[in-house]
Amino acid sequence: MWRELAPLGRHPDSGGYRRYAWTSADTDCRTWFRAQAEARGLTLETDRNGNQWAWLGDPLAGDAVVTGSHLDSVPDGGAFDGPLGVVSSFAALDELRGRGVEFTRPLAITNFGDEEGARFGLACVGSRLAAGQLTAEAAHRLRDGDGVTLPQAMEAAGYDPDAIGPDPERLARIGAFVELHVEQGRALDLTGDPVGIASAIWPHGRWRFDFRGEANHAGTTRLADRRDPMLTYAETVLAARREAELAGALATFGKIAVEPNGVNAIPSLVRGWLDSRAADQDTLDTVVTGIERAAREHAERAGIDLDVVRESFTPVVEFQHALRDELGTILKGAATRGDGRAAPVLGTGAGHDAGILSASAPTAMLFVRNPTGISHSPAEHAAEDDCVAGVIALADVLEGLACR
């Protein structure tokens, strides 16, 4: 499976993946998912929001155990973020069939669409729509960097954008959702464990900072006469680092757009996107407020106009304790066949579809060790032995939840 999926959407120069929503690479990944479902005799459904569901058992029976993740990527992303969860889900089903277990609840494997938000700037679009956390009207207003709207992109890919919206009936069928994901950090590497259980997802959001100055000639305009928004933007980037360090949080300006974007032109507009995350809401509020305050102070001194817009936000997600504890009990029991160690429980600053679905159904997550902690990069990696351990852990969990 991994060898078949690996070439899809991979850029020949960077070696990273560009699997953006509703592009040809996304279509190729969906086709791969369909082939895996058909090869196992699963019933494939594509819901109104473009999310794929591969069912074993009656999809309408309810109380289903669902697993899976996503196949799209960030710009030049790694091979494991998302796809490891999907591949491991199919492999876990193969493992369970090899054990000869009897399923007592329906099982589904999912591929949620546009989880990364790389094209339209909003993460987890597919699961947000299904959960009613993103309205169809708001989704229709989303545009990519080339001005293509979400409806236009969906139509070009052969989907009906007028059908998107909340899907409570489908989500009501889920009795438990378990997402396996490569860890985006080094906690497991430091503890020496191949697999861990998620405790919570930190609150996080994205803010757009628009710095407006005055375009002018770079070679003839005195420094004293300039209204250069790039300088204010640079001061804000440094302020973000300081505020995050003081609070023990995270803050990153990772995307920028400049107008008129000429080498010999002083910019008229610098637009930067802030991603900030923290272990709790109060800390996150403190960090973002401090960054905006510093930005406005620098802007006022330099004669720069500033607008700040919160583009997305996800509050803290505490995974359901009962399901989380049940996973721990299952894996501890399975560990008695090995070294007897319980799986560690750890938090994460990364958002996931499991976090979005947590408001609609009991959800949990498993993490697979990432020895370098690098993610959203071609250097993202997990060792094959650890990936296999993840499959076995997921199979143990699915057996405990869905089988006799």
C-alpha positions in Angstrom: 0.0 0.0 0.0 2.7 2.4 1.0 4.6 1.9 -2.3 1.5 2.5 -4.3 0.6 5.7 -2.5 4.0 7.2 -2.2 4.4 8.6 -5.7 1.0 10.4 -5.7 1.3 14.2 -5.6 5.1 14.1 -4.9 7.0 17.0 -6.3 10.1 15.9 -8.3 12.2 18.9 -7.1 11.4 19.2 -3.4 10.6 15.6 -2.7 7.6 16.8 -0.7 3.9 16.3 -1.3 1.5 18.8 -2.9 -1.8 16.9 -2.4 -4.1 19.9 -2.3 -7.9 19.6 -2.1 -9.8 19.1 -5.3 -6.7 18.8 -7.5 -5.5 16.0 -9.7 -3.2 14.7 -6.9 -6.2 14.7 -4.6 -8.2 12.7 -7.2 -5.4 10.2 -7.5 -5.4 9.7 -3.7 -9.1 9.2 -3.7 -8.8 6.7 -6.5 -6.2 4.8 -4.4 -8.5 4.8 -1.4 -11.4 3.4 -3.6 -9.1 0.6 -4.9 -8.1 -0.4 -1.3 -11.7 -0.5 -0.2 -12.8 -2.5 -3.3 -9.9 -5.0 -2.8 -11.2 -5.8 0.7 -14.9 -6.0 -0.3 -15.8 -2.9 1.6 -18.8 -0.7 0.7 -17.5 2.7 -0.4 -19.5 5.9 0.2 -18.6 9.5 -0.6 -20.6 11.8 1.6 -22.1 15.2 0.6 -18.8 17.0 1.7 -16.5 14.7 -0.3 -15.3 12.6 2.7 -14.8 8.9 1.8 -16.1 6.1 4.0 -15.3 2.4 3.4 -17.7 0.2 5.3 -17.5 -3.3 6.7 -21.0 -4.2 7.9 -24.2 -2.2 7.6 -23.5 1.6 7.4 -27.0 2.3 8.8 -26.8 0.0 11.8 -25.3 2.7 14.1 -22.8 2.4 16.9 -20.0 2.0 14.4 -16.3 2.0 15.1 -14.6 4.3 12.7 -10.9 4.8 12.0 -8.9 6.6 9.4 -7.4 10.1 8.8 -6.6 12.2 5.6 -4.6 12.0 2.5 -4.1 15.7 1.6 -0.9 17.6 2.5 0.6 20.9 3.3 2.9 22.5 0.7 5.8 20.1 0.3 4.7 18.1 3.2 5.9 14.7 4.4 4.7 11.2 3.5 3.3 10.3 7.0 1.1 13.1 8.2 -2.4 11.8 7.4 -1.6 8.9 5.1 0.0 6.8 7.9 -3.4 6.8 9.6 -5.3 5.7 6.4 -2.7 3.0 5.4 -2.6 1.7 9.0 -6.4 1.5 9.1 -6.5 -0.8 6.1 -3.6 -2.8 7.5 -5.3 -3.2 10.8 -8.3 -4.6 9.1 -6.1 -7.1 7.3 -4.6 -8.0 10.7 -8.0 -8.5 12.3 -9.2 -10.7 9.5 -6.0 -12.7 9.8 -6.8 -13.2 13.5 -10.2 -14.6 12.5 -12.1 -12.3 14.8 -15.9 -11.8 14.6 -17.1 -8.2 14.2 -20.0 -7.3 16.4 -20.2 -3.6 15.3 -19.9 -2.0 11.9 -16.5 -0.8 11.0 -15.6 2.1 8.7 -12.3 3.5 7.4 -12.3 7.2 6.4 -10.5 9.7 4.3 -11.5 13.2 5.3 -11.1 15.9 2.7 -9.0 19.0 2.9 -7.7 18.4 6.4 -4.6 20.5 6.1 -6.3 23.6 4.6 -3.3 24.1 2.3 -5.4 25.4 -0.6 -8.2 27.4 0.9 -6.6 28.5 4.2 -9.0 26.7 6.6 -8.1 23.3 8.1 -10.4 20.3 8.4 -12.9 21.6 5.9 -14.4 18.1 5.3 -15.0 17.2 8.9 -16.0 20.8 9.9 -18.7 20.8 7.2 -20.0 17.4 8.3 -20.0 18.4 12.0 -21.8 21.7 11.3 -18.8 23.8 12.4 -18.5 25.4 9.0 -21.6 26.6 7.1 -22.1 26.0 3.4 -22.3 29.7 2.9 -18.9 30.3 4.6 -17.4 27.4 2.7 -18.6 28.8 -0.6 -16.7 32.1 0.1 -13.4 30.3 0.5 -10.8 31.1 -2.3 -7.4 29.7 -3.0 -4.3 31.9 -3.9 -5.4 32.0 -7.6 -8.8 33.2 -6.8 -10.5 29.9 -7.5 -13.5 29.4 -5.1 -14.2 26.2 -3.3 -17.4 25.6 -5.4 -15.4 26.0 -8.6 -12.7 23.6 -7.4 -15.3 21.0 -6.4 -17.1 21.2 -9.7 -13.9 20.9 -11.6 -13.2 17.7 -9.6 -16.7 16.3 -10.4 -18.4 17.0 -7.1 -21.6 19.1 -6.3 -20.8 22.1 -4.1 -24.5 22.8 -3.6 -24.8 19.6 -1.6 -22.3 20.4 1.1 -23.4 21.0 4.6 -24.0 19.4 8.0 -24.3 15.6 8.1 -25.7 14.8 11.6 -27.4 11.6 10.5 -24.1 10.1 9.3 -22.1 11.2 12.3 -24.8 9.8 14.6 -23.9 6.4 13.3 -20.5 6.7 14.9 -20.1 5.0 18.3 -16.3 5.6 18.5 -13.8 7.3 16.2 -10.1 6.4 16.6 -7.5 8.2 14.5 -3.9 7.0 14.2 -1.3 9.7 13.3 2.4 10.1 13.2 3.5 12.1 16.3 4.3 15.7 15.4 7.0 16.1 18.1 9.5 13.9 20.0 7.6 13.0 23.2 7.5 9.3 22.3 11.2 9.3 21.1 12.1 10.7 24.5 10.2 8.0 26.4 11.3 5.2 24.1 7.7 4.1 23.3 6.6 3.3 19.7 3.0 4.2 20.3 1.1 6.6 22.5 -2.4 7.8 23.3 -3.6 11.4 22.9 -4.9 13.3 25.9 -6.0 16.5 24.3 -5.4 18.9 21.4 -4.2 22.4 22.4 -6.4 25.4 21.4 -5.1 26.9 18.3 -6.0 29.4 15.5 -4.9 31.4 12.5 -4.8 35.2 12.3 -4.1 37.4 9.3 -2.2 40.6 9.8 -2.5 43.2 7.0 0.2 45.9 7.2 -0.5 48.8 4.7 2.0 51.4 3.9 3.0 53.3 0.7 4.5 51.9 -2.4 7.5 53.8 -3.6 10.9 53.5 -5.5 13.5 51.5 -3.6 16.3 53.4 -5.2 15.2 57.0 -4.8 13.1 57.2 -1.6 15.0 58.4 1.5 14.8 56.0 4.4 13.2 58.8 6.5 10.5 59.3 3.9 9.4 55.7 3.7 6.2 54.0 5.0 7.5 50.5 4.7 5.1 47.8 6.1 7.8 45.2 5.8 9.7 46.7 8.7 6.6 46.6 10.9 5.9 43.0 9.8 9.5 42.0 10.7 9.1 43.6 14.2 5.9 41.6 14.6 7.5 38.3 13.7 10.2 39.0 16.4 7.5 39.9 18.9 5.7 36.7 18.2 8.8 34.7 19.1 9.3 36.7 22.3 5.6 36.4 23.4 5.6 32.6 22.8 8.9 32.1 24.7 7.6 34.0 27.7 4.4 32.1 27.8 5.7 28.6 27.0 3.5 28.5 23.9 4.0 28.5 20.1 3.6 31.3 17.6 4.7 31.2 13.9 4.4 33.5 10.9 4.8 30.9 8.2 3.0 32.5 5.2 3.4 36.0 3.7 2.1 37.9 0.7 3.6 41.1 -0.5 2.3 43.8 -2.9 3.5 44.9 -5.4 6.2 42.2 -4.7 9.0 43.9 -6.7 12.7 43.8 -5.9 13.0 47.5 -6.4 9.7 48.5 -4.9 8.9 49.5 -1.3 5.8 47.4 -0.5 2.4 48.9 -0.2 1.0 45.8 1.6 2.5 43.0 3.6 0.0 40.3 4.7 1.3 37.7 7.1 -0.5 34.8 8.7 0.1 33.9 12.3 -0.4 30.4 13.7 -0.5 30.2 17.5 -1.1 27.4 19.9 -0.9 26.9 23.6 -1.7 24.3 26.3 -4.7 26.3 27.5 -7.0 29.1 26.4 -5.7 31.8 28.8 -2.2 31.3 27.6 -3.2 31.4 24.0 -5.1 34.6 24.5 -2.2 36.2 26.3 0.2 35.4 23.4 -2.0 36.6 20.6 -3.0 39.7 22.5 0.7 40.5 23.2 1.6 40.0 19.5 -1.2 42.2 18.3 -0.3 44.9 20.8 3.3 44.9 19.7 2.3 45.0 16.1 0.0 48.0 16.6 2.7 49.9 18.6 5.2 49.4 15.8 2.6 50.3 13.2 1.7 53.5 14.9 5.3 54.7 15.2 5.9 53.9 11.5 2.7 55.4 10.1 1.4 51.9 9.0 -2.2 50.9 9.0 -2.9 47.5 10.5 -5.9 45.2 10.3 -6.0 41.9 12.2 -8.5 39.2 11.3 -9.0 35.8 13.0 -9.5 33.4 10.1 -10.0 30.2 12.1 -10.0 29.0 15.7 -10.3 25.6 17.4 -10.8 25.5 21.2 -9.1 22.9 23.4 -10.2 19.4 22.7 -10.2 17.0 25.7 -10.7 13.6 24.2 -13.4 11.6 25.9 -11.8 10.2 29.0 -13.9 7.0 29.0 -12.8 6.1 25.5 -9.2 7.3 26.1 -9.0 5.1 29.2 -10.5 2.2 27.4 -7.8 2.5 24.8 -5.2 2.5 27.6 -6.7 -0.6 29.1 -6.8 -2.5 25.8 -3.2 -1.6 25.0 -2.0 -2.4 28.5 -3.6 -5.8 28.2 -2.1 -6.3 24.8 1.3 -5.2 26.2 1.3 -8.2 28.6 2.2 -10.2 25.5 5.3 -8.1 25.3 7.2 -6.0 27.9 4.1 -5.1 29.9 4.5 -1.3 29.5 1.4 0.8 29.3 1.2 3.3 26.4 2.0 6.9 27.5 -0.6 9.6 27.3 0.4 12.9 25.7 -1.0 16.1 24.5 -0.5 17.7 21.1 -0.5 21.1 19.5 -1.6 19.9 16.1 -5.2 19.9 15.0 -6.9 16.8 13.6 -10.2 15.6 12.2 -10.6 13.6 15.5 -10.7 17.0 17.3 -13.4 18.3 15.1 -15.5 15.2 15.4 -15.2 15.1 19.2 -18.2 17.4 19.5 -20.3 14.9 17.6 -19.0 11.5 18.7 -16.6 9.9 21.2 -13.1 10.2 19.7 -9.6 9.2 20.5 -6.1 9.2 18.9 -3.1 7.0 18.7 0.4 8.4 17.9 3.3 6.6 16.3 6.8 7.6 17.2 8.6 10.2 15.1 12.3 10.0 15.9 13.2 13.5 14.8 9.9 15.2 15.6 9.9 16.8 12.2 6.6 17.2 10.5 5.1 19.2 7.6 8.4 18.5 5.8 9.8 15.9 3.4 12.1 14.9 6.3 9.1 13.6 8.3 9.7 10.0 9.2 8.6 7.0 11.2 10.6 3.7 11.3 9.0 0.7 9.7 9.0 -1.2 13.0 7.2 1.6 14.7 4.6 1.8 11.9 4.0 -1.9 12.3 3.6 -1.4 16.1 1.1 1.3 15.3 -0.9 -1.1 13.1 -0.9 -3.8 15.8 -2.0 -1.3 18.4 -4.8 0.0 16.2 -5.8 -3.6 15.5 -5.9 -4.3 19.2 -8.0 -1.3 19.8 -10.4 -2.0 17.0 -10.7 -5.6 18.2 -11.4 -4.4 21.7 -14.1 -2.0 20.5 -15.7 -3.8 17.6 -15.1 -7.5 17.9 -16.1 -10.4 20.0 
